[in-house]
């Protein structure tokens, strides 16, 4: 009970009391171990657990408790050993055998699962156990590296095992038929799979709607049996003329048959599935009949009308002249709008077909739609407004189509601002219809507000209108106050605040989105891309933790899903779960967050609260190891999460996705190599060896410096690739993927600073191995490196100078690039200090040796090698530079605090009183965020300054 309530200390005490009375009570020992594990004493817990496990317990309580403990330790492989021993002692226990099977499932031991399944079936001949074994064979075939082996050994064996059950008429459940179908499909025995589905076994497929028909259709397609495909889809459409997937199959098959010039046989049936349509005339007639049927149905169906447009599109694509038989697309879309315009789906339905309209007709088409919407003018408003929600939906659909057809894009600045005013008027009027909405529901007119913001974004990014971006934020914050659950408002606010360099409001917005499970991978990039680069280190740590917690728990959770799938016979889901797990493990975002999190931890802690060596050790980092699956990286980002009504030529394209993935991968490679180079620094450090082991130590360390030099070459290559990539000057769409930090990293000089630092490491190492004698050349090289490094750092600092927020012509302008440069400066200074402390560790022993010599010879004239003076000058200059940056940051803090933003926009008479309130909020948020960033950066730099002071040799 204590453990369940989280009172672990009391649980340990109770277990100790029990153990005093009964020394050998296994279960009490294990419960105590769980308590120890949960209070952070992992080693003690493990020792105690192994004591019990060594005795090979067979009582259920001890086994269950040990299973819980090993799961919490993330050591599922130990559970298998536990039950292997239990099964040996109690060979006929069904329970222990099934626990053993599930333990193997957790670690993915498919071969052993197959054997365990059969052992179970022998003890208790139940069908599910037999099929567990069959499924494990399929899993062996999926995980086999050699496809040939999978098709010649594992799958045929699985097929034979199922056939045996079929012959003996022992197939009982639907899951067993599904499994048989799965095996045949994987063996590409499509004809046999079709026979199974259409035969007596197929009658068991009842859990999903149209399960048999869908499986038949899939096999007909694989076998290119187009007549059957056509007849089956035709038959299913007669049953339900609103099922879109069957229209697609119907059209695909009709055109395949036309291309093959197929003719029906004279005497017999058209096909085993019934009548076949094999000409355009038949298809046109069939669709017209569906529309006539639809007009008689009690509820309106969209399928037949959209099918007509789809057929026109396909005929156009083939260059046929038969499309006129179906009518004019413009007229058809107009009629469709009249019938379904009040449904929110009307826009997305028509969006697919707008390319059927000639561009010269766009304006006429929109006017035609506007004419049929019932709008009425009132005395107060100069524009006609809808009287009910239906009219509002219709009008919204037209506005969205206007944006999609590029009508708004063609307007000039003045016209755009007029449209923005009109849309906001309509938005505020529409709020009246949503007065009874709950907080979790969206307002009916929210899209008006979003569209207005999109227009303002155009003005900001294409015409450089600074005022527009503040208005975007103002309108979105206003929208959010009426519709607190609108994710689109929040996502757009996140993107805009980040572009302005204000991260503080973003963290709160993101957490209110309440991202669940997989969303940490698909939209997590919105958060992790900006947190650290805008100087919010604490928030960056937190956002990385969110993501990593999800990725790590995915491992454990997926095993549980797989076990449930076995228990309930959902066999076809098991390969899907495994594919899902693999996809997450090779996620680009996972690799990025892992790398950035470790760099961030080093930045905040290494040589401040713990030594660099300890920090690297606690992360189990090693320069030789690269755990990123470069070849299999998957981009799981959802780049279309923000609604967007842009025409195709402005929207995010496949090309943009490819380029963004390439850019992200290049940047990840640079970051990963930087991390590995830093993790190599402690391995070079001085260790005093006994005399006789000099040789081995030298070999050990020399391979370490070789690793550093090889990583440095790889970093140079990655930087070159990055520069080549940036030469393309790619512009992503406004709401497309955010660019990486790579461009800033190159342009502000951080890159040159960091690479030259790692070259310096190589020179210092050379000095360390060869000693001070005859090293004038190396010493001079080191001296020059120190000088050029300081020049570069000063340049980098100069690029951080300037006002972060300035007031220009009554509007605010932010300079997020200065903030990003400051963050890069702090990172580069940190690497500089880690390298400097390595220099220090090499030079210190030399200096003390020289001083000993001096004392022995009693001479004052032992010359100090120049490298010491170089180093001392360099450290002094470094200290001065860092102090200057800290002063600069203090100056920024003072300016930011003194900025009086209230007076700014209030002069603008265009703003309504309502808007003025939100404008104030928005500006306050940006100002506060910048202030916060500057404070965090300043705090970290002060800590770094303290470490510089310790560097005087």
N, C-alpha and C positions, 0 to 999 in steps of 0.2 A: 504493500500500500504506500509506504514511504517513497519507493522508487516511482510509482505512478504519479504521486503528487509532486515530484521534483524535489523532495527533501532527502537528498543523497547522503548527507552526513549522518542523519538519524538512521538511515537504512544500513550504513556501515556499522554503526554502533550495535544495532539489533542483531546483525549477522554475527558480530564478534561475541555477543552474549550467548547466542545459540551454539557457536563453535566451541565455547568453553565447556558446555555440557556435552555436546556430541562432536568429538574432534573430527570424525570422518564424514560429516554430513555434506555430501557433494553439493547439493542444491544451495545450501547456505554460503558455501565458498564462492559459487558462481554469482550469486546475488550480490555478495560483497564486491566481487570483481566489477560488476556492472556499476555499482556505486562509485568505485575508484575511477573507472573509465570516465564517468560523467563529471567527476570533480577534477579531471585533468591529470590523474596519475596513471597514464597509459601503461607505463612499464610494469608497475606493480600489478595492475589488472591483468596484463598479459601473462605474467609469471604465475599468478594464482590460477588463471584459466587453464594454462598448460598442465599444471599439477593435476587438475581434475581430468582433463582430456587424456592424460597419460594412463589413467586408470580405466579408460574405455567404459564410461558409464552406460547403462542401458535403461535407467529410469527416465520416464518421459519428462519429468520436471527439469532435471539437470540438462537433458538434451535441448529442450526448448530454450532454457535460460542461456545456455552456451551459444545457441543459434542467434539469439537477440544480441548478445555481447559481440560476437564476431561480425555481425552486420554493422553494428555501431562503429567497430574498428575498421570497417571497409576491408575485411579479410574473408570474403565469402569462400575462398578456397579451403579454409580451415574447417568449414561446415561439412564439406564432402568427406574429409578424413574421419570426422566424428561419426557420420552415419555409415561409412564403410565398415568401421570397427563394430558398430551396433548391429549391422546386418550379419556380420560374421558370427556374432554371439547368438543372435535371435534370427536364424535364417528364414523362418516362416512368417515373419511379421509383415503384413501388408502395409501397415502404417509406416514402418521404418524404411521399407523399400521405396514407397512413394516419396518420402522425405528425401531419400538419397537421389531419386530421379530429379526432384526439384532443385536440390543442391547443385547437381551437375548443370541444370538448365541455367542457374545463376551465373556460372562461370563459362558457359558455352562449350562444355565438353560433349560434343554431339555423339562421338563414337561410344563413350561410356553411357550416354543417355539411351542409345539404342539397346545396349546390353541390359541396362537396368530395366527398361520397358519390357523386354522379353522375359527377364527373370520374374518380374511382377506378374506377367500374363501366365507364367507357368504355375505360380503359387495360386493366383486367383484368376481364372480365365474369363476376364471381363473384356469386352471389345475396346473400350477406351485405352486400356493399357497396351493392347496390341498396336493400336494406331498411334500411340505415343512413339512407339518404336519406329513405325513407318515414317512419321514426321521427322524423326531424328535423322533418318537416312536422307530425306530431302534436304535437311539443313546441312548435312555433310556435303551434299552435291552443290549447294549454294556457296558454301564457304571454301570449296576446293579451289585451289589456284589453277588446276588443270581442268579446262572445260571438257576435254576428251574423257578424262577419268569420270567426271560427273555424269556424262551421257552414256558411258559404256558400262559403268559399274554400279554407282549408287542408285540412279533412277531406275534402271531395269530391275534391280533387286527389289526396290520399293514396289514397282509395278507387279512383280511376281507375287509379293506378299499380299497385295490387295486382291489380285486375281484369285488367289487360293481361297480368300474369304468369300469372294463372289461365287465361286464354283460350289462352295459348301453352303451357300445361301445364308451366310451369317451377317450380312451387312444390315445394320439396324438403324443407324442415325443419318441425318442429313450431312453432318460434318464428315462422315466417312465417304459419302459420294463426292462431296466437295474436294476431299483429299485425292480421290481417284482421278477426278477431272484435272486437278492441279498437276498431278504426275504426268498424265498424258499430254497436257498442254506443254509442259517443260520438255517432254521428249519429242515435241513437234508431231505427235500422232493425232492430228486434228480430226481425221475421219473417225478414229476410234472414240475420241472425246465426244464427238457429235452423237455417235451411236449411244454412248452412255447417257447423255442428256435427254435424248429423244426416247430412250428405252424405258424399261420398267424402273430402273434405278432413278431415273430423272424425276419420277413422281414424288420422290422424297424431298426435292428442292422446293420448299414451300415458305421458308422464313422471309425471303425478300420478295417484294412485288416483281412480277415478270422475270424472276430469276432464270427460269428455263429459257424464256425467249431471248433474254440478253446474252446468255451463254451460247445459244444456237447462232445468234447473229454474229457473235465474235468469231465462231468457228467458220461460218459461211464466208466471212471476210477473209480469214486466213487462207481458206481453200479457193478463194476467188470464185465462189459460186454465186454470181451476181443475180441470176434469176430468183434463187431462193431468198437472197437478201431483199430483193425488191418486193417479192410477194409477201414476205413476212412483215416488212415495215408497212406495206400498204394495208395489210390486215390489222396491224396494231393501230394504225392511224384511223381506221374505220371505227375501232373501239373507242379511241381517245384522240380527237383531232387537235389536242393542245400539247402533245408530247414532242417537244422540239427535236430531241435526238433522233427520232424516227424520220422526221422530215429530211434531216441531213443525210441519213442512210438511204432514204428513198431517192433523193436527187443524185447522190453519188452513184447508186446502182443504175438508175435510168441512163445517165450519161456514159457509164461503162458499157452498158448493153448497146447504146447507139454506136459507140466507137468500135465495138466488136461486130456490128451489123448482125446482132443476134435475131433469129426468127423462131417463133414457137413451133414445136413439132406438130405435124398435121393431125395425127390421129389421137395422140395421148394428151394428158394434162400438161399445162405449161410447165409446172414444177411441183416438187413434193409439197411445197407450201401454198399452192394455189395459183391464181391468175397473176400474170406478169405484165407490167407496163414497159414498153421498150421504144416509145417514140415521144417526141416533144408534145405532139398533139394530145396524147393520152395524159401526159403529166399536167398540161394546162387544164384539160377537162377535169382531171381528178382534183386539182386545187380549187377550181371554180365550184365544184360540187361540195367541197369541204366548207367553202364560204357560205353557200346556200344553206347547207345543214346548220351552220353556226347561227345564222339569222333566226332559226327556229328554236335554238337552245335557250334555256331559262336564264343562264348567266353568260355575259359576253366572253368569248374566248379570243385571245390575241394570236394564237398559233397560225390559223389559216391565213390571216391578213399578212403576217410577217413572212409566211412561206411564199406568198405571191411575190413580195419584194425580193426575197432570196432567189427565186427562180429567175426573175428579171436580171438580177446581178450576174447569175451564172451564165445566162444566155448572152449577155453583153460581153462577158469575159471570153466566151467562145466565138464572139463575132457573128452570132446568128441574127437573122432579121426577124425572128418570130416573136421578139419581145412585145411588138405593138399589139399582138393578140391579147396581151394581159393588161393593157392600159398604160397611161402615162405615170411614171413613178411619182412625179410631183403631185398629181391629183390623188394618187393612192395614199401618199403620206398625209395629204391634207385630210382625206376621209378618215384615215387612222387617227389623226389628231382629234377630229370631231368626236370620234367614238371613245378614245381612251385618254384624251389630253388631261383629264383631271386626276389621272393616276401618276404617282411619282415615277413609275417605271417607263412612262411614255418617252421621256428623253433618252434613256439608255437603249430603248428599243430602236428609236429612229436614228440614234447616233451611228449605228453600224451601216445605215443605208444612205447617209447624206452625200456620199460620193456619187450617187446616181443623179444628183441634181447638177445642171450646168452652172458654173459660178456666176454667169450673168443673171441667173434667175433668183439668186439668194435673197436680195432685198424684197423682190416681189413676193416670194414664198413667205417671208416673215410677215409682211403686211397682210397677206391673205389670212394667215393664222390669227393675227391680232384682231382682224375684223369680226371673227366669230366668238371672241371672248366677251362675256357680258360684264362690261366695266361701266361705272357711273360716276359722273363728276358731282362734287358737292361744292357748296359756297366757300368752305375754308380752303380746299386744296385746288391747285391749278391743274392737277393731273387726274385722269380717270382712274378710280380705284375699284377693286373687286368687292362684291357684296357678301360673298361667302367663300368657304374654303375651296370649293370646287373651282371657282373662277380664279382664285389665287394660284392654285396648282397649275391651271392651264397657262396663266400668264408667266409663271416661273419657268415652265417648260419652254416657252417661246424665248425668254431671256437667255436661258441656257443654250438654246439652239443658235441665238444671235452670236453668242461668244464663240461657239464651236465653228460657225461659218466664217469667223474672222471679221464680222461687221464692226465689232468694238475696236479691234486692232487697227482698223483703217482710220479711226477718228483722230482728230488733232487734240492737243492738250485741253483746250477750252471745252470741246464737246465731251471729252472723257469726264471732266469734272462735273459737267451738267448731268451726265448719266449717273455718276456716283451719288450726287444729291438726290436724284430721282429714286435710285435703288434704295437709299437709306430711308427716304420718305415712305416708300412701299414697305420696307422692313418694319418700320415703327408702326405703320398702320396695321400690318399683319399680326402684330403682337396681340391686338384685341381679340383675335380668334383663338389665341392660346392661353387666355387668362386662367382657364380651368386645368391647364396642363400640370402634371406633377413635375417636381424638380428633375426627375430622371428622364423626363420626356423632352424631345426637341421641339422648339417652336416651329410652326408651319412656315414662317417666313425667313428662317435662318439662312437659306441659300442666297437671298437678296444681299444680306450683309457680306457673305463670303465673296459673291461676285463683285461687289463694290470694292472689296479689299484687293481682289485680283487686278482690277483696273488701276488702283492706286499703285500696286506693285509695278505694273508696266511703267507708270509715270516715274517712279523712283529709279528703276534699274535701267530703263531705256533712255529716259530724258534727264536723268540726274536730278530730279526734283526732290530735294531733301525733305521738304514739308510733307510730301506724300507718305513717307514711311512712318512718320509720327501719327499721321491720320489713320494709317493701317492699324497700328497698335491701339489707337483710341477706339476705333470701331470694333475691333475684335474683343477688347476688354468690355466694351458695352454689350456686345453680343453675348459674351460669356456670363455677364451678370443676369441676363434674362434666361439663358439656356445653359446652366452650369454643367450639364453632362455632354455638351457638344464636343466630341473628340476632335472634329475638324478645326474648330476655333483654337483648341489647345495646341494641336500639332503645328498650325500655322504661326501661332504666337511663339512657339519654341523656335521655329526656323528663323523668324524675323529677329527675335531678341538675340539669338546666337550670331546672326549676321552683323548685328550692331555691337557685338562684343559684351553683351550683358548676360551672364550666366545665372545670376542669383534667382530671378523669377522662374527660370527654366526648371530647376530641380523640383519646385513645388508643383508646377504644371504637369511635369512628367509623372510625379507620384500620384496626382489626382486622376491621371489616365488609368491608373490601376492596371498596369500591363501584367498580363498573366502568361505564365509558362513560356511557350515558344516565342511570344512577342518580345521577350528579352533579347532574342536573337534577331528577330525581323525588324524591330524599330529601336532597339537599344543603341544603335549607332548615332541616333539623334542626340543622345546624352553624352556618350563616351567620346565622341569626336571633339566636343568643345570644352568639357569640364576643365581638363588640365590646361589646355592651350589658352584658356582665358584666366588662368591663375587661381581657380577655385580648387585648391589642392584637397581640402577635406571632402568636398562634394565629389571630386574625381575619384577618391578612394572609395567612397560609398557607392558610386554608380558602377565602378568595376566590381565591387563585392556583389551587388545585385546580380550582375550578369554571371559572374563566376559561380555563385551559389546555384544558379539554375543549371549551368553546364555540368557541374559536378554531380548534382542530384540526378541529372538525366541518366547517368550510368546506372545508379541504383534503381531508379524508378522503372527504367526500361526492362530490367530483369524481372521486376514484379509483374509488368504487363504481360511478358512472355509466359510467365508461370500461370497467370489467370487464363491466358489463351489456351494453354494446354488443358487446364482443368475443365474449361467449358467447351472444348472442341472447336474453338475459332481458329482452325489451323491456317487458313489463308492469311490471317492477320500477322502471324509470327514473322515471316520474311519482311513484312512491312515495318514491324517494330525494329527489326535489326537494321534495316536500311535507314530508318529514322535515326537510330542511335549513331550509325556511322556518319550520317550526314551532319549531325550536330558535332561529332568529334572532329570533323574536318572543316568546321565552319570558320570562315575568314574572321568573323567577329570574335569568335572564341580565341583564336590565335592572337588577334590584335589586343584584346583585353588582357590576356595573360601577360603579353610582353610589356604593355604600357603599365600594368599594375606593378610589375617587378621594378621597372625603371622608376616609377613614382615612389615606391617604398624606399629604394636606394636614395633617391633625391631627398626624401624627408627624414631618413634615419641614418644612412651610412656616414660614419665619422661624426655623427651628432650625438645620437643616443646610444648607438652600438658601433663597433668598428666595422669597416667595409667587409672585412673577412668574415665576421660573425653574421652580418646581414646576408652575405652570399651563401654562407653555409646553411642558414636557416631556410633559404629558398631552394636548397639542393641544386644550385646553378653550377654548371661546369662549361668552360669555353668550348670543349670538344663536342658537346651534345647539342643537337638541334632537334627539338621535338615538334617542329611545325611540318605538317604533311604538304609540302609545297606543290607536289604533283596533283594532289586530290582536293586542294582548297575549294570550298563551295561558298558561293556568295549567296547567303540566305536573306540579305536585306530586302525589305519590301520598299521598293523605290516608288511605288504608285500609291502609297498609303494616303497621300494628300489628294483630295479631290481636285479635278483640274478639267477645265472646259476648253483647253487650247486646241486650235486646229492641228492636224497631224504634223505639219512642218515645224511647229513650235513645241510639240510634245516630246517626251523622253522616248528615244528610239533604242532599238537593240544595240546599235553602234555605241550609244552613250553608255549603256550597261557594260559593254565589253571594255571600253576605255576606262570606265570608273574602276572596274575590277583590276585592270592592269595597273592603274595608278595606285590603288590601295595595296596591291601585292608588292609593288616596288618600294613603297614607303614602309611597309611591314618588314621587308628584307633589310632596309637600312636600320630600322629600330632594333630588329632582332640581333643584327651583327654588332651594333653599338653595345647592346646589353651583354653579349657574349664577350666582347673585348674588355668591358669593365670587369666582368666576372673573372677574367684572366689575370687581372692585376695582382691580387693577393698570392696567386700561385708562384709569382716570380720573386716574392719577397725573400729576404735573407733568412735562412735557417742555419744555425751553427751545427756543422756535421763533425762527428769524430774523424780523426785524420784518415783512417784506412778506408772510409767509405766515400772518399772524394769522387772517385770515378763514377759510381752509380748515381750519386746525387747529381753530378754534372749532366749525365745522360737524361735523368728525369727532368731536370729544369730546362735543358737545352730543347727537349721536345716541347716544353711549355712555350718557350719563346717562338719556336717554329709555328706552333698553333696560332699565337698572336699575329705573327707576320703573315700567315696564310689568311687569317680572318681579315687582316688589314687590306690584303689584295682584293678579297671578295667585296669588302666595303667600297673600295675604289671603283670596282666594276659596277656595283649596284648604284653608286652615285652617278657614274657616267650614264647608265641606262636611264636613271631618273631625269638627268638634264636633257637627254635626247627626247624623252617623253614630253617634257615641258615645252620643248621647242615647237610642238604642234599647236600650242596656245589654244587648248580646247576650252570651249565655253559650254557648260552644261545648262539645261533649261533652269529657270528660276527655282522651280520646285523639284528639280531633279536631284541627283546625288550631290552632297556637299563635297567640294574638293578637299584633298588631304592637306597636311601642313607642309608638304614637301617644298612648294614654291617659296614660302617664307624662309624655310630652313636653308635653302641655297642663297636667296637674295640678300639675307641679312648677314651672311658670313659665318653663321654658326657651324655650317658644314665644314668649311676650311679650318676653323679653329679646332673642331673635334678630331678631324683626321690628323692634323699636324701634332695634336697631343699624343696620339697613339704612335706616331713616328718617333716622337721624343722618347717614349717608353723603350723603344728598340735601341736608341742611342745610349740611354742610361744603363740599359742591361749590358751593352757592350763594354761600357766603362767599368761596370761592376765585375764582369768576368775577367777583363784584361788588366785591371788595376790602374793606378794613377800614372805609373812610369810609362814613358813613350806614348802618352795618349793626348798629346797637344791637339791633334787634329779633331778627335772626338770631342774634346773639351770645347774647342772653338765652335764646333757644330752645335753643341748643346747651348752654348752662350748665345749663338745667333737664333736658335729656336726660341729661347726665352724672350729675346727682343721682339721677334716677329709675332710671337704669340700675344705679347702685351699690346702691340700695335693693332692686331686683329680684334682683341677684346675691346680696345678703346673704340675701334670703328663700330663694333657691334653695339656698344653703349651709345654712341652717337646716333645710331638708328633707333634708339629707344626714346630719344628726346623729343619733346613737343607736348602739346596739350592733348589729353585723352579725349576731353569733350570741349568743343569750342562753340561759341555763339557767333553765327554768321548771318547777317541780314535778318536778324530776328528769328532765325531758326537754329536748331541744334545740329551740330555735326559731330559724330563720334569717330574715333580713330582706333578701331580694334586691332589694326596691324601693329600699332605701338605696344599694345598690351601683349600680343603674341611674341613680339621681339623681346620684351622684358622677360617673358617666361623662358624663351630660348636662352637668354643671357644667364638666367639663374641656373639652368641645366648645364650650360657650357662651363660656368664657373665651378659647379660641383664636380664635373669631370676633371677640370683643371686641378682642383684641390686633391682629388684622389690620386691623380698622376704625380702631383707635387709631393704628396706624402710618401709615395713610392721613391721619388728622388731623395727625399729626406732620409728614408730608411737605408738607402745605398750610401749616401754621403756621410752620415753620422759616424759609422764605424771607421771610415777613412780618416775623418778628422781626429777622432780620439787616438788612433794609431799614430798620426803625425805628432800629436801633442806628447804622446809617450816618448817618441823618438827625440823630440825637442828636449824633454827633461833629461833623457839619458845623455845626450851630447852636450847638454848645458849650453846650447848655442841659441842665440836669439835670431840667427839668420836663416833658419830653415824656411825656405820660401813656401808660401801657401799657394797651391795650384789655383789657376784662374777660375776653375769651375765653382769654387766656394763663393768667390765674390760675385760671380754671375748669379748664382742661386740666391744669395742674400739680397742683391739689388732687385732681382725679379720678385722675391717674396714681398719686399718693402713696397714695390710699385703695385703689386697685386692688392696689397692691403689698402693703399691710397685709392686705387681705382674702385674697389668694392665700397669703401667709405663714401666716395663721390656718388656712386649709384644709390646708396642708402639715403644720402642727402637729397638727391634728385627725387626719390620716391616720397620722402617726407614733404618735399615741395608740392608734389602732385596731390598728396593727401590734403594739404592746406587748401589748394586751389579747388579741389572737388568739394570740400566742406563749404567753402565760401560761395560756390556757385548758387545764385538765386535764380532758380528756373521758373518760379511762379509767374514772374512778370513777363515771361517771354511771349507765350502764345495768346495771352489773354487780350493782347491788342487786336488779335485777329477777330474781326466782327463776324466772319463767316461761321465761326463755331457756335453751336447752340449751347445753352447753359449746361444741359445734360452732358454734352461732349467735353466741355471745359473741365468738368470734374474728373473724367477719365484721363484726359490729357495730363492733368496734374499727377495722377496716380502713375501713369506710364513713365513720365520723366523722372519721378521720384524713384521708381524701380531701377531705371537705368543708372541713375546717379549713385544710388546705394550699392548697386552691383559693382560698379567701377571702384567705388571706395573700398569695398570688401576685397576685391582682387588685389588692389594696390597694398592693402594692409597685409594680406597673406604673403604676397611676394616679399614685402619688406621684412616681415618676421623671419622668413626663411633665410634671407640674405644676411640678417644680423647673426643668425646661428652660424652661417658659413664664415662670416668675418671672424668669429671666435676661433674657428678651426685654423684660419690663416695665421692667427697670432701664435699658435702653438708650433709653427713651422720653422722658427729660428734655430738653425743648427748651432 
